[in-house]
Amino acid sequence: MVGVSPRRALAECEAKRAIIGMHDAELDLPEQRRAGLEDGLRIAVRALALTYANHPDYDEEWRP
């Protein structure tokens, strides 16, 4: 298996943090602006959480 470069790993972490940040920021938007964003961001964050599905603190309700 080819290793992942540290630069790529950091870029991936930054992208994941951006998605989570969008999800958190979306919670502060007025309700009418949240329409459409909410479902997509929830699905994206749940998909990111799948990486941790084997962790004892993973909540099965997070599964997309």
C-alpha positions as CSV (number, residue, x, y, z in Angstrom):
1,M,0.0,0.0,0.0
2,V,1.3,3.5,-0.9
3,G,1.7,5.8,2.1
4,V,-0.1,9.1,2.4
5,S,2.1,12.1,2.4
6,P,2.0,14.3,5.5
7,R,0.9,17.2,3.3
8,R,-2.0,15.3,1.9
9,A,-3.0,14.0,5.4
10,L,-3.1,17.6,6.7
11,A,-5.1,18.8,3.7
12,E,-7.6,16.0,4.3
13,C,-7.9,17.0,8.0
14,E,-8.4,20.6,7.0
15,A,-11.1,19.7,4.5
16,K,-12.9,17.6,7.2
17,R,-12.7,20.5,9.7
18,A,-14.1,22.8,7.1
19,I,-17.2,20.5,6.6
20,I,-17.7,20.3,10.3
21,G,-17.3,24.1,10.6
22,M,-19.9,24.6,7.9
23,H,-22.3,22.3,9.9
24,D,-21.7,24.2,13.1
25,A,-22.1,27.6,11.3
26,E,-25.3,26.4,9.7
27,L,-26.8,26.0,13.1
28,D,-26.6,29.8,13.6
29,L,-28.3,30.7,10.4
30,P,-31.9,31.9,10.3
31,E,-34.3,28.9,9.7
32,Q,-35.2,29.9,6.2
33,R,-31.5,30.0,5.1
34,R,-30.9,26.6,6.7
35,A,-33.4,24.9,4.4
36,G,-31.5,22.7,2.0
37,L,-28.1,23.0,3.8
38,E,-29.1,21.2,6.9
39,D,-29.7,17.7,5.3
40,G,-26.6,17.8,3.1
41,L,-24.3,18.9,5.9
42,R,-25.8,16.4,8.4
43,I,-25.2,13.6,5.8
44,A,-21.6,14.8,5.2
45,V,-20.8,15.0,8.9
46,R,-22.2,11.5,9.5
47,A,-20.2,10.2,6.6
48,L,-17.0,11.6,8.2
49,A,-17.9,10.0,11.5
50,L,-18.0,6.6,9.8
51,T,-14.3,6.5,10.1
52,Y,-14.8,6.1,13.9
53,A,-17.6,3.5,13.7
54,N,-15.5,0.9,15.6
55,H,-14.8,3.3,18.5
56,P,-16.8,2.5,21.7
57,D,-18.1,6.1,21.8
58,Y,-19.6,5.9,18.3
59,D,-23.3,6.3,18.3
60,E,-25.2,4.1,15.8
61,E,-27.7,7.0,15.4
62,W,-24.9,8.9,13.5
63,R,-24.8,6.2,10.8
64,P,-26.0,7.7,7.5
